[in-house]
Amino acid sequence: MNEFVIVGAKVFDGEKNLGQVDVHVADGVIVSVGGPRVTGVEVVDATGATLLPGLIDAHTHTDAAMLRQALAFGVTTELDMGSVPATMIPLRAEAEADRTFADVRSASFSLTHPGGHPHQLRKGLNDPVWPTATTVAEAAGFVDDRISEGADYIKLIAESGGAFGFQLPHVPLEIHTAVIAEAHARGKMVMAHAMTLHETEQMVDAGADGLAHLFADTAHTPEIVDRIAGANVFVVPTLTPLASIVGLSHSTNLAQDPRVAGKLSPELRAHLSDTFGGLPASHFDMALATIAALRQAGVDVIAGTDAAALAVRGVTHGASLHGELQLFVQAGHSPAEALRSATSLTARRFGLHDRGRVEQGLRADLVLVDGDPTTTINDSLSIRAVWRQGTRLAAASTLGSR
């Protein structure tokens, strides 16, 4: 039996600070939080540190190497927002068996136009033909096929290219609406990629459960904030790639942090230091203002990065989620609220009822960090130990020799 007790740490349970309490773990599950000191088991001295639930990145596109990298940064679960099942199905089996990987959930193939996003970015990658729905009558079949591939949720792409000044063919709204209805009829949540205010309005009105990005083509209006709040839609704003698109140095600074640099290869450090550029910084400022308005209206804002190996400049698995939390604080979240957006809130909205909190009976997905990120969010990167289902990641992996 793998059994231990973590002592001396301040505990943030995913919702609130519990103070300094013991956390007893056995066979991958949290046995108790607080209570009398357990004896006769391994003791992990966590003096001076804070214990957090394992972090959850609510928007990635991943592979085996990136799941390993994510775990080294305390990200114990990634939510993949579009993948090829021939790759994802065996990857999920591997991640289930190997606790040196972060766990993963997936949408399988996203619904998009055969000539639409992201195909313009994937030329030469030898992708299989992506299934789609070209009529309302094909919506049910599209959903059933994704479920048969193991999809945990359905992902739609409403992308005209308007946010970036070009045009792309896209799936008609009536097909999106039909797919959402068919997914809901089968008990599946629907995530929508929408990058403009107009597309966001359409996806909210069509019944999407969550937005995989935040529009940044224009300032928010009271009407769109009210519509999102009234529909109980949650938002994954992916501020990190937006910062890259407007050319900010946020990820460059992150790549230079020794707590990050020591865990990344030179290629990945260079990738994280890179930016897209192309849009004015005012787009980022508008996004921060929109997040503040959404938060004020009670909308659930959830942390995700859109990390995709080397495909998204200025973003990398694991490290960028910590950078995203820093941007959440810049947008007006308290550090504790930012941590909640990558733990308990994400788990609740995605139906991951076995994780996201430090609570009796849940998975022992845990991160121990020096300092106190509930008051100083930058401390989340000061990782002392990571456990996935009670298995501690080897020190060499945590220290990041690559």
URZI-V653180 format. One record per pair of residues at least 12 apart in sequence whose ideal C-beta (glycine too) atoms are under 7 Angstrom apart, sorted by the first residue. I is the first residue (numbers start at 0). J is the second residue. Records with the same first field share a line. If there is no record, write none. Layout:
BEGIN
I->J, J
END
This chain:
BEGIN
0->25, 26
1->26, 389, 390
2->24, 25, 40, 41
3->24, 40, 41, 43
4->21, 22, 23, 37, 40, 42, 43
5->21, 22, 43, 45, 50
6->21, 42, 43, 44, 45
7->19, 44, 45, 46
8->45, 48, 49, 50, 367
9->49, 371
10->22, 32, 50, 357
11->49, 51, 335, 338, 373
12->356, 357, 358
13->52, 339, 342, 343, 355, 356, 357
14->339, 343, 356
16->373
17->32
20->32, 33
21->33, 36, 37
22->50, 357
23->37
24->363, 389
26->389
27->362, 363, 388, 389
28->360, 362, 363, 389
29->357, 358, 359, 360, 361, 363
30->359
31->359
32->357, 358, 359
45->367
47->369
48->367, 368, 369, 383
49->368, 370, 371, 372, 373
50->357, 365, 367
51->338, 342, 366, 368
52->342, 343, 354, 355, 356, 357, 364, 365
53->73, 75, 76, 354, 364, 365, 366, 387
54->73, 74, 75, 320, 341, 342, 366
55->76, 78, 341, 342, 345, 346, 355
56->69, 74, 77, 78, 303, 304, 306, 320
57->78, 235, 301, 302, 303, 345
58->78, 80, 211, 235, 237, 303, 304, 305
59->77, 78, 79, 80, 304, 306, 307, 316
60->79, 80, 81, 82, 307
61->77, 79, 103, 316
62->90, 308
63->90, 93, 100
65->306, 308, 316
66->94, 100, 101, 103
67->99, 100
68->316, 317
69->101, 316, 317
70->99, 100, 101, 385, 387, 392
71->262, 317, 392, 396, 397, 399
72->262, 317, 318, 320, 321, 382
73->366, 382, 385
74->101, 317, 320
75->101, 102, 364, 387
76->101, 102, 351, 354
77->101, 103
78->104, 349
79->103, 104, 105, 106
80->106, 154, 190, 211
81->106, 109, 154
82->105, 107
83->126, 127
84->107, 148
85->127
87->105, 107
88->148, 149
90->103
91->103, 149
98->387, 388, 390
99->392, 396
104->151
105->150, 151
106->150, 152, 153, 154, 190
107->145, 148, 149, 150
108->129, 130, 145
109->154, 155, 156
110->131, 132, 141, 154, 155, 156, 170, 178
111->129, 131, 156, 170
112->131, 168, 169, 170
113->131
114->168
115->156, 158, 167, 168, 169
116->156, 158, 167
119->167
120->310
130->144
132->174, 178
135->173, 174, 177
138->174, 177, 178, 181
139->181
141->178
142->178, 181, 182, 185, 187
146->185, 187
152->187, 188, 189, 190
153->178, 182, 187, 189
154->190
155->175, 178, 189, 191, 192, 207
156->192
157->169, 175, 191, 192, 193, 198, 201, 202
158->192, 194
159->198
161->195, 216
162->194, 195, 215, 216
172->201, 205
175->205
176->205
179->205, 206, 207
180->206
183->206
188->208, 209
189->207, 208
190->207, 208, 209, 211
191->207, 210, 211
192->211, 212
193->210, 212, 214
194->212, 214, 216
195->214, 216
196->214, 216, 217, 223
199->214, 223
200->223, 226
203->226, 227, 230, 232
207->232
208->232
209->232, 233, 235, 348
210->232, 234, 235
211->235
212->235, 236, 237
213->234, 236, 237, 286, 289, 290
215->241, 282, 285, 286
217->285
218->285, 288
219->288, 289, 292
224->292, 293, 296
227->293, 298
228->296, 297, 298
233->298, 299, 301, 348
234->293, 298, 300, 301
235->301, 303
236->286, 290, 300
237->303, 304, 305
238->286, 323, 326
239->304, 313, 314, 319, 322, 323, 326
240->305, 311, 313, 314
241->282, 283, 286
242->283, 313, 326
243->274, 275, 312, 313, 314
244->275, 277, 278
245->278, 279, 280, 282, 283
246->274, 276
247->280, 283
249->322, 326
250->271, 272, 313, 314, 319, 322
251->272
253->271, 318, 322
254->268, 271, 272
256->380
258->380, 381
259->318, 380
261->398, 399
262->399, 401
263->315, 401
264->401
267->315
270->309, 312, 315
271->313, 315, 318
273->312, 313
274->312, 313
275->312, 313
287->329, 330
290->330, 331
291->330, 331
294->331, 332
299->344, 348
300->340
301->340, 344, 345, 348
302->320, 323, 324, 327, 340, 341
304->319, 320, 323
306->319
320->341
321->379, 380
324->337, 338, 341, 376, 379
325->376, 377
327->340
328->376
334->372, 373, 374, 375, 376
335->373
337->376
338->372, 373
342->355, 356
343->355, 356
362->388
363->386, 388, 389
364->386, 387, 388
365->386
366->382, 385
367->383, 384
368->381, 382, 383
369->381, 383
382->397
384->397
385->397
END
